[in-house]
Amino acid sequence: MSIVVYWLTQGQPSVRQFNDSELLAAMAFAETQRKAKDANGQAAHQHVVINTELGDCVSKPGVSDELPADYSWTKSHRGGPPESGNPPRTLA
């Protein structure tokens, strides 16, 4: 199991499992769950989320506090004024 879709229906949790090769099917299923309506035309599910951990992922699992030596981006840089003498920062 590497892809799962979780959803809540009237506070009751449900889950459906998919394998690595079914990512598109899992995404389509999650979208169907998001758009589902009950008999009164209201949203059938209160929460839908997809979670993946693909077996052929090339990144290290988990979260690390270690940053690459040349990494200097922080959230405070977003949309800030350009530094004097330098071209404006971009999000790219």
Disulfide bonds with the S-S distance in Angstrom:
none
